[in-house]
Structures are given as structure tokens and as C-alpha cells.
Amino acid sequence: MSTWTLKEKSCGDLNVTLEGDAWKAAQKKAFDKLAKNVQVEGFRKGKAPKRMIEKMIPVQSVLIEAAEAEANNCLSAAVEEHNLWLVDRPTLDINEISEEKVEYIFKCVVKPEAKLGQYKGLPYEVKEVEVTEDEINDELAKIQENFAELTTKEGTVEEGDTAVIDFEGFKDGVAFEGGKGENYPLVIGSHSFIPGFEEQVTGMALNETKDLNVTFPENYGAAELAGQAVVFTVTVKEIKTKVLPALDDELAKDVNMDGVETLEDLKKNVTDKIAEAKKQQNENEALDVLLNTLTENAEVEIPEVMIDQEAQDMLNEQNQRMMQQGFSLEQFCQMTGQKMEDLKEQMKGDAERRLKLRLVLEAVVKAENIECSDEDVEAEFDKLASMYNMDKEEVKKYLPAESVAYDVKMQKAVDFVKESSK
């Protein structure tokens, strides 16, 4: 027998009573288990007559052993009976225990359900796309930059130049590890070195040697250098400057784009790409406004443990993305002087918003009886296989069909809200 009492923030009490034959059987099983370890003089362990062993095992010990042994079974049956979705491991109290019955109280945190507000007819306005001449010229300038050539120059180092330098760093007159480099191509304006370094290289002449006084940032990754004043001895070995190609038909051909033979073709191609990107951006912004309104109209209390778990998931996702680029969150923390716990705490706001949106969309799925067919799942697998350039069967090994079906229903819910708002 069990009862479920929901309290606040999706926390509640699951009361379960085990009695009758089931409880008697549990006590017998517990007694037999304890009896195996009872040593009576003159008998092998666990082999003494039952009446003798009964005198040596307190009834309370049998009851506690039986209650602990049956707790998980009682929890599982009650969770299934009340159709609960636990989001954290419950805590257990035993309210009453005797030879007649045991009463469990499981303190549970369950997945909440969102109470929908208005979710149809919401504002969804996509701004018209406008491509300006300045935007086109900026993109053409980037293309020129990409096809620019570096040529050696005389004179002094200027903004935008590449200074090929030898350098060595000293702290209190002693060279420090990792502070030396030869023939390093430093792009002036890239801000790739510590603050103040590039600014002091600017204006240096070819073959000039100069001592640069700089201070490492307080949050620098190497603790022994963080916040420390150092001197870099720098020699300019070579100065290179960018020479941009002319913006003409020859450059258009060099770009090697399908259908682009002339400068006019290139301008049209650039204009179309800008327009497509801005269209997607405008649609994304309109959808963000729509979904924010959708969640603001709904009511849902999200347990703190869910927010914490979601923030941890987001942290793991970020680490995976960084690992693909040969970097890690641990390295990032060392460089920025932050702790992993700090990053997780910063993510909790976004985690709560992401959870709320997901719960609200689940409520839309339920309210509109949105379903996902086997054909829908297969189509999504096809899309994923194409996206990741993988065999479809390989994708299925990594993604359960249930997970894909869930994502499809979520997208259908988004599409429904969007279509009903136009």
C-alpha cells in the first residue's frame, strides 16, 4: 500500500507500507541471512538449532535487516504505481516498524509538469532583410585580406604589420621557463601577447633590440608569473606588411566559387550570402522572442537539483566542444584563474531557462497530442547521418531511438507554436 503527497518545488513524500505475508516473508529471509553468521559453541557457524539462534538474534535486528532489504523493491513498486519520474535519489525514513508492518517515507524529488498559459497566437514577427552597401564592402574587404600577400618592408613596425622577432623574458634578471622564442611572427594588433607587449614593439626598426617592461595579468595561468612585472628583450628580425590584391575580375576568379567569373558575380554571391545569413538571424531572433514569451506565460517550479544537474550537463557539453579543438575546461580554468564550480554556477541561469523551455514544450506535446511515428524517427536518423557524414546504422549505435523520438516531438511542438502564431 502506498500514497504520494506532492509538496512544493516538485518535492513530496512517498509513503509505503509493507505488511501481511510479504512482510513476514521478508523477516524470515532476514533472519536466515543473519543466522548464517551466528556462532554457537559446539556447532558450526549457522548450524545450531533455530531455537538457540533465535535467542541470540534480537528481533529489532531482524526487522531492520528486513526493512533495508525490501526498501528498494517497495520504492520501485510505488514509483511505478504512481507513475513518478524521479530526478534524484530519494532519502528514506522509517516511520514505524514492528513484526506486523513497516512504514517507509521516501522523500522524493520528481520531474515537474509545466502549467501552460497562452501558447497559441503569440507574436512572431520576422524582420525584413536589408543588405547595405557597407556590409557588402566589408565582406569584399575580408576576401581581399584572405588573398593578401606578405611582403618584406623597410622602416619601422606599424599596426597591421607582422614583426618577426626573437624574444626572451626575465623576472628579476633571471630568464623564466616558456619565455623565449625565435623568429616568431607577431601580428601587430592581434593582441596575442600579454597587454603592453605589442604596443612597445610598434615603432621598432629592423634589427633593433629593445627591453619591454610588461606585467602579466593577475589571472595568468602560470601562478609563478601571475601579476608579476617582467622584462622581455626583443629583437626585430624582419618586418612584413600585407599587400591587398586589387578588387577586380582576377580576384573574383581566384576566389574559385561556383558561377563566379567577374567582380559583379562576386558581389552578387556575397550579397546573397549576407542576405541568407541575415534572414536566418532574423528568424532565430523572432523564434527566441516567441519561445521566451511561451515560457513566460507558463508556470513551473523547477527543483534545485534539476538545475544543478542541467548546469553540469552544460559544463560537460562545453568541455567536449573544447576538447575537439585540442583544449580543455581545466586548461581554461588555469588560464582564467576560475574554478570549475564558478563556471557551473555561472551556467545555472541558462540551465534553468533551458529546463523551463523543455518542460513547457513537453506540456505542449501533451496538450496537442503530438506524436512521433517510426517514419519520423527514420527521417531524423537520415538527417543526422547526412549532417555528420556517417552511415545511418552507425548513428543508431550512438543515439537511442527514444532520444531521437523525443527530439522530434520537441521540434514538432516548436513548429506548432510557431505556425499557430503566424
C-alpha positions as CSV (number, residue, x, y, z in Angstrom):
1,M,0.0,0.0,0.0
2,S,1.4,3.4,-0.9
3,T,0.4,7.1,-1.1
4,W,2.0,10.0,-2.8
5,T,1.8,13.6,-1.4
6,L,3.2,16.3,-3.6
7,K,4.5,19.4,-1.7
8,E,6.4,22.4,-3.1
9,K,9.0,22.6,-5.9
10,S,8.2,19.0,-7.1
11,C,9.2,17.5,-3.8
12,G,7.0,15.1,-1.9
13,D,6.5,12.2,0.4
14,L,6.0,8.6,-0.9
15,N,4.6,6.6,2.0
16,V,4.8,2.9,1.6
17,T,3.5,0.2,4.0
18,L,4.7,-3.4,3.8
19,E,2.7,-5.8,5.9
20,G,1.0,-9.3,5.9
21,D,2.6,-12.3,4.3
22,A,5.0,-10.2,2.3
23,W,6.4,-8.6,5.5
24,K,6.6,-12.0,7.3
25,A,8.5,-13.5,4.3
26,A,10.9,-10.6,4.4
27,Q,11.5,-11.1,8.1
28,K,12.2,-14.9,7.6
29,K,14.6,-14.1,4.8
30,A,16.4,-11.5,7.0
31,F,16.5,-14.0,9.9
32,D,18.0,-16.7,7.7
33,K,20.7,-14.3,6.5
34,L,21.7,-13.2,10.0
35,A,21.6,-16.8,11.3
36,K,24.3,-17.8,8.9
37,N,26.8,-15.7,10.8
38,V,25.8,-16.8,14.3
39,Q,28.4,-18.9,16.1
40,V,27.1,-21.2,18.9
41,E,29.6,-23.2,20.9
42,G,29.6,-26.8,19.9
43,F,28.1,-26.1,16.5
44,R,29.5,-25.0,13.1
45,K,28.6,-21.3,12.3
46,G,25.0,-21.1,11.3
47,K,24.2,-24.7,12.0
48,A,22.9,-24.5,15.6
49,P,19.2,-25.3,16.2
50,K,16.8,-22.5,15.3
51,R,15.6,-22.0,18.9
52,M,19.1,-21.4,20.1
53,I,19.9,-19.0,17.3
54,E,16.6,-17.1,17.9
55,K,17.8,-16.3,21.4
56,M,21.0,-14.8,20.1
57,I,19.4,-12.5,17.3
58,P,17.4,-9.6,18.6
59,V,14.0,-9.1,17.0
60,Q,14.9,-5.5,16.2
61,S,18.0,-6.6,14.2
62,V,15.8,-8.9,12.1
63,L,13.3,-6.1,11.5
64,I,16.0,-3.6,10.4
65,E,17.6,-6.1,8.1
66,A,14.3,-6.9,6.5
67,A,13.3,-3.3,6.1
68,E,16.6,-2.4,4.5
69,A,16.4,-5.4,2.2
70,E,12.9,-4.6,1.0
71,A,13.3,-0.8,0.7
72,N,14.3,-0.7,-3.0
73,N,11.6,-3.1,-4.1
74,C,9.0,-1.1,-2.2
75,L,10.3,2.1,-3.8
76,S,10.3,0.7,-7.3
77,A,6.7,-0.6,-7.0
78,A,5.4,2.6,-5.5
79,V,7.1,4.8,-8.2
80,E,5.5,2.6,-10.9
81,E,2.1,2.7,-9.2
82,H,2.0,6.5,-9.0
83,N,3.8,7.0,-12.3
84,L,6.5,9.2,-10.8
85,W,9.6,10.4,-12.6
86,L,12.4,10.7,-10.0
87,V,15.1,13.2,-10.7
88,D,17.3,12.4,-7.7
89,R,17.9,9.6,-5.3
90,P,15.2,9.7,-2.6
91,T,16.1,9.8,1.1
92,L,14.5,7.3,3.4
93,D,12.9,7.5,6.8
94,I,11.3,4.5,8.6
95,N,8.2,5.9,10.3
96,E,7.1,2.7,12.1
97,I,8.5,-0.8,12.3
98,S,7.2,-3.9,14.1
99,E,6.6,-7.6,13.4
100,E,3.2,-6.6,11.9
101,K,4.4,-4.0,9.4
102,V,7.0,-1.4,8.3
103,E,6.1,2.1,7.1
104,Y,8.6,3.8,4.8
105,I,8.7,7.5,4.0
106,F,10.6,8.2,0.8
107,K,11.4,11.9,0.4
108,C,11.3,12.3,-3.4
109,V,12.1,15.0,-6.0
110,V,10.1,14.4,-9.1
111,K,10.1,15.9,-12.6
112,P,7.7,18.8,-12.6
113,E,5.0,19.5,-15.1
114,A,4.5,22.9,-16.6
115,K,1.1,24.6,-16.5
116,L,0.6,26.2,-19.8
117,G,-0.5,29.8,-20.2
118,Q,-1.3,31.2,-23.7
119,Y,0.7,29.3,-26.2
120,K,-1.2,29.9,-29.4
121,G,-1.5,33.2,-31.3
122,L,1.8,34.6,-29.8
123,P,3.7,37.3,-31.6
124,Y,6.1,36.0,-34.2
125,E,7.5,38.7,-36.4
126,V,10.5,38.2,-38.6
127,K,12.2,41.4,-39.7
128,E,12.7,42.1,-43.4
129,V,16.2,41.5,-44.7
130,E,18.2,44.5,-45.8
131,V,21.7,44.3,-47.2
132,T,23.6,47.5,-47.1
133,E,26.5,48.6,-49.4
134,D,28.8,48.9,-46.3
135,E,28.1,45.2,-45.5
136,I,28.9,44.1,-49.0
137,N,32.1,46.2,-49.0
138,D,33.1,44.7,-45.6
139,E,32.8,41.2,-47.0
140,L,34.7,42.1,-50.1
141,A,37.5,43.6,-47.9
142,K,37.7,40.3,-45.9
143,I,38.1,38.4,-49.2
144,Q,40.9,40.8,-50.1
145,E,42.5,40.2,-46.7
146,N,42.3,36.4,-47.3
147,F,44.2,36.8,-50.6
148,A,46.6,39.3,-49.3
149,E,50.4,38.6,-49.7
150,L,53.0,39.4,-47.1
151,T,56.0,41.3,-48.4
152,T,59.1,42.4,-46.6
153,K,59.4,46.1,-45.9
154,E,61.9,48.6,-44.5
155,G,61.3,51.2,-41.9
156,T,59.5,50.6,-38.6
157,V,56.8,48.2,-37.3
158,E,53.3,49.6,-37.8
159,E,49.8,48.5,-36.9
160,G,48.8,45.5,-39.1
161,D,52.4,44.5,-39.8
162,T,53.9,41.2,-39.0
163,A,57.1,41.6,-36.9
164,V,59.3,38.5,-37.0
165,I,61.0,38.7,-33.6
166,D,63.4,36.9,-31.2
167,F,62.4,37.4,-27.6
168,E,63.4,36.3,-24.1
169,G,61.7,37.1,-20.8
170,F,63.4,37.8,-17.5
171,K,62.0,38.1,-14.0
172,D,64.3,39.8,-11.5
173,G,67.0,39.4,-14.0
174,V,66.6,35.6,-14.4
175,A,65.2,34.0,-17.6
176,F,61.9,32.2,-16.9
177,E,60.6,29.0,-18.5
178,G,58.5,29.4,-21.6
179,G,59.5,33.0,-22.1
180,K,61.8,32.5,-25.1
181,G,61.1,32.4,-28.8
182,E,62.9,32.8,-32.1
183,N,61.7,34.0,-35.5
184,Y,58.2,34.4,-34.0
185,P,55.7,36.1,-36.4
186,L,53.8,38.6,-34.3
187,V,50.9,40.2,-36.0
188,I,50.6,43.8,-34.5
189,G,47.0,44.3,-33.5
190,S,46.3,40.6,-32.9
191,H,46.6,41.1,-29.1
192,S,48.0,37.6,-28.9
193,F,50.7,38.5,-26.3
194,I,50.2,40.0,-22.8
195,P,49.0,43.6,-22.6
196,G,51.6,46.2,-23.5
197,F,53.9,43.9,-25.5
198,E,52.7,44.7,-29.0
199,E,52.3,48.4,-28.3
200,Q,56.1,48.6,-27.4
201,V,57.1,46.6,-30.5
202,T,55.2,49.1,-32.6
203,G,57.7,51.7,-33.8
204,M,60.7,49.4,-33.6
205,A,63.1,49.4,-36.5
206,L,64.6,46.4,-38.4
207,N,67.4,44.7,-36.4
208,E,66.6,46.9,-33.4
209,T,66.9,45.3,-29.9
210,K,64.8,46.7,-27.1
211,D,63.8,45.8,-23.5
212,L,60.0,45.8,-23.0
213,N,58.6,46.3,-19.5
214,V,55.3,44.4,-19.1
215,T,53.2,42.9,-16.3
216,F,51.4,39.5,-16.5
217,P,47.7,39.6,-15.8
218,E,46.6,38.6,-12.3
219,N,44.6,35.6,-13.7
220,Y,47.5,34.3,-15.8
221,G,47.7,30.5,-16.0
222,A,51.2,30.1,-14.6
223,A,50.8,31.0,-10.9
224,E,54.5,32.0,-10.5
225,L,54.1,34.7,-13.2
226,A,50.5,35.9,-12.4
227,G,50.6,39.7,-11.7
228,Q,54.4,39.8,-11.9
229,A,56.4,42.5,-13.6
230,V,58.9,41.2,-16.2
231,V,61.3,42.4,-18.9
232,F,61.3,41.0,-22.4
233,T,64.4,41.6,-24.6
234,V,63.1,41.8,-28.1
235,T,64.9,41.9,-31.5
236,V,63.1,42.7,-34.7
237,K,64.5,40.3,-37.4
238,E,62.1,41.1,-40.2
239,I,59.1,43.3,-40.9
240,K,56.3,42.2,-43.2
241,T,53.3,44.1,-44.4
242,K,50.2,43.0,-46.2
243,V,49.7,43.9,-49.8
244,L,46.0,43.6,-50.8
245,P,45.0,42.4,-54.3
246,A,43.0,44.7,-56.5
247,L,39.2,44.3,-56.3
248,D,38.7,43.1,-59.9
249,D,37.7,40.2,-62.1
250,E,41.0,38.5,-61.5
251,L,40.4,38.3,-57.7
252,A,36.8,37.1,-58.4
253,K,38.3,34.2,-60.4
254,D,40.9,33.4,-57.7
255,V,38.1,33.1,-55.1
256,N,37.0,29.9,-57.0
257,M,33.3,30.0,-56.3
258,D,30.8,28.2,-58.5
259,G,29.3,30.6,-61.0
260,V,31.7,33.5,-60.1
261,E,33.8,34.8,-63.0
262,T,33.6,38.5,-62.7
263,L,33.6,41.1,-59.9
264,E,29.9,41.6,-60.4
265,D,29.3,37.9,-60.0
266,L,31.4,38.0,-56.7
267,K,29.3,41.0,-55.4
268,K,26.1,39.1,-56.2
269,N,27.4,36.0,-54.4
270,V,28.4,38.0,-51.4
271,T,25.1,39.9,-51.3
272,D,23.1,36.6,-51.5
273,K,25.2,35.0,-48.7
274,I,24.7,38.1,-46.5
275,A,21.0,38.1,-47.1
276,E,20.7,34.4,-46.3
277,A,22.7,34.8,-43.1
278,K,20.6,37.8,-42.0
279,K,17.4,36.0,-42.9
280,Q,18.5,33.1,-40.6
281,Q,19.5,35.5,-37.9
282,N,16.2,37.4,-38.1
283,E,14.3,34.1,-37.9
284,N,16.3,33.0,-34.9
285,E,15.7,36.3,-33.1
286,A,12.0,36.1,-33.8
287,L,11.9,32.5,-32.6
288,D,13.8,33.4,-29.4
289,V,11.2,36.1,-28.7
290,L,8.4,33.6,-29.3
291,L,9.8,30.9,-27.1
292,N,10.6,33.4,-24.3
293,T,7.0,34.6,-24.4
294,L,5.8,31.0,-24.4
295,T,7.8,30.2,-21.2
296,E,7.0,33.4,-19.5
297,N,3.3,32.6,-19.9
298,A,3.7,29.2,-18.3
299,E,4.1,28.2,-14.7
300,V,6.6,25.7,-13.5
301,E,8.7,25.2,-10.3
302,I,12.0,23.5,-11.1
303,P,13.8,21.7,-8.2
304,E,17.3,23.0,-7.5
305,V,18.7,19.5,-8.0
306,M,17.5,19.5,-11.7
307,I,19.1,22.9,-12.3
308,D,22.3,21.7,-10.8
309,Q,22.3,18.6,-13.0
310,E,21.5,20.6,-16.1
311,A,24.3,23.0,-15.4
312,Q,26.7,20.1,-15.0
313,D,25.4,18.7,-18.4
314,M,26.1,22.1,-20.0
315,L,29.5,22.1,-18.5
316,N,30.2,18.7,-19.9
317,E,29.0,19.7,-23.3
318,Q,31.3,22.8,-23.3
319,N,34.2,20.6,-22.3
320,Q,33.5,18.2,-25.1
321,R,33.4,21.1,-27.6
322,M,36.7,22.5,-26.3
323,M,38.3,19.0,-26.3
324,Q,37.5,18.7,-30.0
325,Q,39.6,21.8,-30.5
326,G,42.5,20.4,-28.5
327,F,41.7,22.4,-25.4
328,S,40.0,21.6,-22.1
329,L,38.0,23.3,-19.4
330,E,40.7,22.5,-16.9
331,Q,43.2,24.4,-19.0
332,F,40.7,27.3,-19.5
333,C,40.3,27.5,-15.7
334,Q,44.0,27.6,-15.2
335,M,44.3,30.4,-17.8
336,T,41.5,32.5,-16.4
337,G,42.0,31.8,-12.7
338,Q,38.5,30.4,-12.3
339,K,37.3,27.3,-10.6
340,M,35.1,24.6,-12.2
341,E,32.5,25.3,-9.6
342,D,32.5,29.0,-10.6
343,L,31.8,28.1,-14.2
344,K,29.0,25.8,-13.2
345,E,27.4,28.5,-11.0
346,Q,27.5,30.9,-13.9
347,M,25.6,28.4,-16.1
348,K,22.7,27.9,-13.7
349,G,20.7,30.8,-15.1
350,D,20.9,29.4,-18.6
351,A,20.3,25.9,-17.2
352,E,17.1,26.9,-15.6
353,R,15.8,28.7,-18.8
354,R,16.7,25.6,-20.9
355,L,14.9,23.3,-18.5
356,K,11.8,25.5,-18.3
357,L,11.6,25.7,-22.1
358,R,11.9,21.9,-22.4
359,L,9.2,21.3,-19.7
360,V,6.9,23.8,-21.4
361,L,7.4,22.2,-24.8
362,E,6.6,18.8,-23.2
363,A,3.4,20.3,-21.9
364,V,2.6,21.5,-25.5
365,V,3.2,18.0,-26.8
366,K,0.8,16.6,-24.2
367,A,-1.9,19.3,-24.7
368,E,-1.8,18.8,-28.5
369,N,-1.3,15.0,-28.5
370,I,1.8,15.5,-30.7
371,E,3.2,12.1,-31.7
372,C,6.3,10.8,-33.4
373,S,5.9,8.0,-36.0
374,D,8.5,5.4,-36.9
375,E,8.8,7.2,-40.2
376,D,9.6,10.5,-38.4
377,V,12.4,8.8,-36.4
378,E,13.9,7.2,-39.6
379,A,13.8,10.6,-41.3
380,E,15.6,12.2,-38.4
381,F,18.3,9.5,-38.5
382,D,18.7,10.2,-42.2
383,K,19.2,13.9,-41.5
384,L,21.7,13.2,-38.7
385,A,23.6,10.8,-40.8
386,S,23.9,13.4,-43.6
387,M,24.8,16.1,-41.1
388,Y,27.7,14.2,-39.5
389,N,28.6,12.4,-42.7
390,M,28.1,9.0,-41.1
391,D,26.4,5.8,-42.0
392,K,22.8,5.7,-40.7
393,E,23.3,2.4,-38.8
394,E,26.4,3.9,-37.1
395,V,24.4,6.9,-35.9
396,K,21.8,4.5,-34.4
397,K,24.6,2.9,-32.3
398,Y,25.2,6.2,-30.6
399,L,21.7,7.6,-30.4
400,P,18.7,5.6,-28.9
401,A,15.6,5.8,-31.0
402,E,13.7,7.0,-27.9
403,S,16.0,10.0,-27.6
404,V,15.6,10.8,-31.3
405,A,11.8,10.5,-31.0
406,Y,11.8,12.9,-28.0
407,D,13.8,15.5,-30.0
408,V,11.4,15.1,-33.0
409,K,8.4,15.8,-30.7
410,M,10.1,18.8,-29.2
411,Q,10.7,20.2,-32.7
412,K,7.1,19.5,-33.6
413,A,6.0,21.4,-30.6
414,V,8.1,24.4,-31.6
415,D,6.7,24.2,-35.1
416,F,3.2,24.0,-33.8
417,V,3.6,27.1,-31.6
418,K,5.3,29.0,-34.5
419,E,2.6,28.0,-37.0
420,S,-0.2,28.9,-34.7
421,S,1.3,32.3,-34.1
422,K,1.6,33.5,-37.7
